[in-house]
Structures are given as structure tokens and as C-alpha cells.
Amino acid sequence: MHLGNGIICPLSAVPMLGLAGFGIFYSFKKAKDEFSADKIFYVISLTCLVFAMQMINFSIPQTGSSGHFIG
């Protein structure tokens, strides 16, 4: 990540890790139920788009960190 030390405190990091874990679990469960071979092209295209948009970086003033257009 592009964050300096101490920008994210444990008070906000721990609940967000829990939410991220739930999101990953839900995503895998949903993908297992609904993913099929005809959706592969769309998944690859969306992945490429998100990766390309993450290459657009900008600095966040007064924090010493940077952000991405997506992600």
C-alpha cells in the first residue's frame, strides 16, 4: 500500500478486516453458485479495465500518501 505509518489506526483497521473477510467469503460463495464458462470473457475484460484504471495515481495532500483512480 502507499500509506505512511500510523495513517490507519487499529480502531478502524480491525472492523474493516472483518468486513473484508466477510466480503471475500460471500464473493467466493456467490461465484461458486453463478459462475459459468460463458462469463469468462466478461470477467477477464472487467479485470483488465480495473487494472488499467489502478495505474492512474494521484497524491493526497498533507498525508504523504497516494491514491488510485479505482481501488
C-alpha positions in Angstrom: 0.0 0.0 0.0 1.0 3.6 -0.4 0.1 4.8 3.1 2.6 6.1 5.7 2.9 4.5 9.1 0.1 5.3 11.5 -2.4 6.6 9.0 -4.8 3.7 9.6 -5.4 3.1 13.3 -6.3 -0.3 14.8 -9.7 1.0 15.8 -10.7 1.3 12.2 -8.4 -1.5 10.7 -9.8 -4.4 12.7 -13.5 -3.9 11.8 -12.6 -3.3 8.2 -10.6 -6.6 8.1 -13.7 -8.4 9.4 -15.8 -6.8 6.7 -13.3 -7.6 4.1 -13.2 -11.3 5.3 -17.0 -11.4 5.1 -16.9 -9.9 1.6 -14.4 -12.4 0.4 -16.4 -15.3 1.8 -19.6 -14.0 0.2 -17.9 -13.4 -3.2 -16.5 -16.9 -3.3 -19.8 -18.4 -2.4 -21.7 -16.4 -5.0 -19.1 -17.1 -7.7 -19.3 -20.8 -7.0 -23.0 -20.7 -7.5 -23.3 -18.4 -10.5 -20.0 -18.6 -12.5 -20.1 -20.4 -15.8 -17.8 -20.7 -18.9 -19.8 -18.1 -20.9 -18.9 -15.4 -18.3 -15.1 -15.8 -18.6 -14.7 -13.2 -21.3 -16.6 -10.6 -19.3 -14.6 -11.3 -16.1 -11.3 -11.0 -17.9 -12.4 -7.7 -19.6 -13.5 -6.2 -16.3 -10.3 -7.3 -14.6 -8.2 -5.7 -17.3 -10.2 -2.5 -17.0 -9.8 -2.3 -13.2 -6.1 -3.0 -13.5 -5.6 -0.3 -16.1 -7.6 2.3 -14.1 -5.5 1.5 -11.0 -2.5 2.7 -12.9 -3.8 6.3 -12.6 -2.2 7.6 -9.4 -2.7 10.9 -7.6 -1.1 12.3 -4.4 -3.2 13.1 -1.4 -2.1 16.4 0.0 -0.9 16.7 3.6 -0.8 12.9 4.2 2.3 11.7 2.4 0.3 9.0 0.6 -1.1 8.4 -2.8 -4.4 7.0 -4.2 -5.6 5.3 -7.3 -8.5 6.1 -9.6 -10.0 2.8 -8.6 -9.0 0.6 -5.7 
